[in-house]
Amino acid sequence: MDGGGRPSGLQAALLAASAALTALLCSAYRHKARQARGLQGARRLRLDGELRAVLLEAPGRCVPYAVIEGVVRSVKDTLSSQFVEDCRGVVQRLTLQEHKMVWNRTTHLWNDYEKVIHQRTNMAPFDLAPPEDGAGVAVRVMKPLEAAELSLETVHEKFHPSVQSFTDVLGHYISGERPKGIQETEQMLKVGTLLTGVGELVLDSDTVKLQPPKQGLRYYLSSADFDALLQKQQASVRLWKILAFLSGFATCTLLFFLLRKQYRHRRERRRLQQLREEFRQAQELRLRHETAAEVPKNACVICLSNAKACVFLECGHVCSCTECYRALPDPKACPICRQPIARVVPLYNS
């Protein structure tokens, strides 16, 4: 707090940052909660003969948010792994990731740094078919790369360490970057993988399609079952709720602290003003009493209350009462002219 009782610039900035963080966390929590409620209310359908009938009865031959489970089956050709024999899939992702150490000039420590220098994703059309062999309906999966959760299995991973000479090592220490190597990774969605698909289910001509949903709902293609997927989303909602609550509690605590400081400052200022007012009133009252009290004309020059009752000789001054004369220190002298008092003659006022 400054002298005026207002929050300092740092305190105001801290309160604004805390409030903004709380608003951001609350917005994220509401978004996650809305997605979890949508997932919980999704309609679960089976890949059987009744699926077409359900879509024919639905408005626009569409179920806005549906859950299906099936195994991955390629429509045409499959994708072969570049590193593993007899490994086929419908989605292939190749990634090259650079690993190096970077010198932090603030902490004076070497920190790990990772950067994706190349990534390529190949895709082949595929369906989700019933797990059991027999009569059933296959669902064509549309735009799988737009899924918020696409379960890919890592089939190959290899780290290629960098080879460095002494000159390279010296140059890296001077530049503040030490390459460690390149990590090569291949991920695939294999044929035969059991997937849980959550999205918009539509009947287009004779083809049933699963595509990204509308209204801000998330698209899932997960290897976990629906119950595990729902529990994961609910756990995420609880985490965001706790973070939003803690941030809101911290913001309220800071606001209470600032308001309490301001209240105490204003209370102290009112108390000082009241003391000053009481002191001013007391001074005015004392001045009025002093003005009202008249000093007698023949009052003693020492106590200003008793009447003059002594004549000092040999100077002849009449300036003191008997009590004040007796209180004069020895040798007694006239308080007016400072001459020694030889004798005192009582003064009688008629």
N, C-alpha and C positions, 0 to 999 in steps of 0.2 A: 504494500500500500504506500502511496505517496503522501505528502503532507495534507492534501485535500481529502484523503480517505478513499480516493479512487484506486482501482487495481493498476499495478504497474504494467508496462508494455509486455514484459515477459509473461506475467500472469494472465493477461488478456489473450495473448497468443496461445498459451498453453490451454486455456479454457476453450478457445475456438478450435484448436486442433483436436482436443478430446471430444468435443461435440461433433465435429465433422467425422471423426473415426467411429463414433457411436452410431451416427446416422448411416454411414457406409456399412457397418456390420449389421445393423437392423435391416437395411435393404437387402443385403445378401441372405440374411436369415429368412426374410419373407419370401425371397425368390426360391431358396432351397425348400422351404416348407410347402410352397405352392407346387413345386415339382414332385415332392414326396406324396402330397395329397393326390396329385394327378396320377402318379404311378400306382398308388394304392387303389384308386378308383378305376384303373384300367380293366377292361373286360378280357377275361381269360378264355381263349378259344382253342379247340383241338383241331389238328389237321386230319379231319375225317370227312366223311361224305356230307355231314350237316353244315360244313363251313360255307359252301356255296349258297345253301338255303338261307343261312343267317345273313349273308351279305345281300342276297336278293330282297330280303324283307327290310333291311336297314335303309334309312333315307339316303338317297343318292348312291346306293350300293357301297356304302362306306361306313366303317366303324372308326371314329376319330382317334381312339386310343385303345389299342388291343395288345394282348400278350399271346405269343405263340412260342412253342418249343419244337425244334426239329433238328435234323442233322444236315450238314452242308453237303450239297450235291451239285456238281458242275453241270452247266447247261450245254456247253460245247467242249472246247479243249481246256485242259487244266494247265497250271503253271508248275514247272519243275524247279526244284531247289538247285542253286548253282554250286552248292557245297555238299549236300547230303543226297546220296543215291536213293531212288525210289521214294522220294518225299514230294508229294504233289499237293497243291492247294489252289485256292481261288484268289487269294490276296497275298502279295509278296511285297515286303518292304526291306530295302537294302539301305543301310546307314553306315556312313563313315564319320567317326567322331574323333576329334583331336583332343589329346590330353597333354596339358603342360602345367608348369609351375610358374606363377607370376609373383614378383616381389612387390609386397605392399609397403609403400614408403611411410605410411602412417604407423602401422604396427611393427614394421621392420621384421616381417615374417614372410616365408614363402607359402602361398596359398594355391590349392588345386584349382584349375580352370579347365572347363570342358566346353567344346564348341562343335556343333554339327557342321561339318564342311561339305557334306553331300548326302542327299537322301532321295531315293527314287521308290515309288510305289507302283506296282503293277497289279492289275485286277482283271479277273475273268468273270463273266456273268455266272451267278449261282442261285440255287433255290434252297429253301428249307423244306425238307421232306419228312414225312412221319418216321419216327425211330423204328417202328416195326414194319417189316416187309408186308406188303399187301395193299389193299385198296386204301386210298387216301388222296389228299389234295396237296400238291406242292405249291409253295408260295415263293414267288420271285422277289428277291431282295434288291431294292433299288437304292442307289447312292450310299453304299455301305461306308464310304470314307467320311460321310457327314455324321456318322454315329458318334455320340458323346463318349461312348465306351465301346471300343471295338477290340475284342479279345484276340490278340495275335500271339502265337507261340514262338519263342526264340529257338530256332533250329540250328543256328550256327553263330558262334561268337569267338573271335580271335583277336588278340592284342599284338600289334606289331611294334616292338620298341624301337625307338630312334637310335641310330648309330651316330656317335659323335666323336670327333677328334678333340685333341687338347685345345686347338685353336677355336673350335666351335664352342667348347665348354667355357673358355675365357670370354668369348664374345657374348655368350648367353648371360653370364654373370654381369657383364657391363650393361647389356640391354635390359636386364631385369626379367627375361623370359627364358625358361628352360624346358624345351620340348621333351615329353616323356614317350610319346608314340601315338599310333593310330589304332583305334578299336574298330574292328569290322564286325557288323552284326547283320544277320538275316532273320527276319520274322515272317511267319506265314500263318494263314488261316487254312488249316489242312482240310482236305475232303474227309467227310465222316465225323467232323467235330460237332458235338451237340451244342447248339446255341439257343439262347433265349432272346427272342426279338420283340421289342416294344416299339410300336409306332402306329402309323395310320394304315389300316388294312382296307384296300379297295378292290373291287371286282371290275376289271377292265376287259371287256369282251369275254373271252373264256379264261383269262389269266388273272389269278389272284396275286396282288402285289402288296408288299410291305415297304412303305416309304416314310421319309421324315414327317413327323406330325406337325400340325399347325398350332396356333394359340400359345406359342412359347414353350411347349412341352418338349422333353428331351427324347432323343432317338437312341435306343440301346441295341447292341448286338453283343451280348455277353455270354461267356462260357459258364457263368454261374446260373443256378436256377433262380426262379422268380423270387422265392422267399429270401434267399441270400442277397439278391439285388435290392429288394425292398429294405431289408435290415441295414444294408450298407448306406442307402440314402437316408434312412431315419437316423442312423448314427451321425451322419454328416449334418443333419438338421440340428441334432442335440449339441454338437460341437459349436456350430455357429450361434446357437441360442446362448450357450454359456459365454462365448466370447462377447456377444452383444450385451449380455447382462453385466459382465465384469467391466466392460468399457463404460456402460451407462452408470454403473455404481461409482466408478472412478470420476466420471464427469459430475455426478451429483455431489460427491464428496468435495471436489474442488470448488464447485459452486457454493456449497454450504460454508466452506472455509472462507471464501472471499466475502460472502454476505455477512458472516459472523464477524470478520474483521471490520467490515464497514459499519456494522451495527455498534460494535464496541467503540469505534472511533467517534461515531456520532453521539453516543451516550456520554463519552468523556468530554466531547466538545460542549454538549448541553450542560454538563456539570460545571465546567469551567465558566461558562456564561452565567450560570446561576450564582456561582461564587462571586464573580465580578459584580453582578447586580446587587447582591447582598452587601458587598463591601462598599459600593457606591451609595446605597441607601443608608448604611451606617455612617459614612462620612457626612452625608447631607444632614442626617439627624444630629450628629455631634456639632456640625457648624450651626445648625439652628439653635441648639442648646447654648452654645457659646455666645451667639448673638443675643439670645434672649436674656442671658444672665448679665446684669449691669453691675459694674464695679463701683463701689462707693467713692465719692469725691475725696474723702479723707482716709482712704484705705491705706494700710501699711504697705510700703513699697516692697517689702520682702514677701509677705504671704498674700497680699492683695485681698484679704478677707476681713481681718479685724481692723478696727479703727485705730488711728494714730493716737498714742497715749504717752509719749515720752518726748522730752525736750533735751537734746544733747548739748552739754556745755563743755568747752567754751565756744563751739562753732555755732550753736543756736538752732540747728536743724531739727525740725519736727517731722520725722519720717518713719517711725517704727512703733509697733505695739509693744506691750510689756513682755509678752511671750517671746517675740522675735529678739528683743534686746537681750533677754536672758540667754538665748541660744547663740548669741554672737561669740566667736572664739576670743580667748584672752591673748594678748591685750586687746580690749574692745576698742573698735574704731567706728567712726560714723560711716554708714554705708553710702552716703552721698559724697562727702569730701575726703574721707579716709583719715580725718584728724583724730587723734586720741580723745576718748571720752573721759573728761575729768570727773564729772558727776552728771546725774540724771535728775531732772525735775519732772514729776508727774504732771500730766496735762489733763485737765478736767473739762469736758465738753458739756455745756448746758443745753 
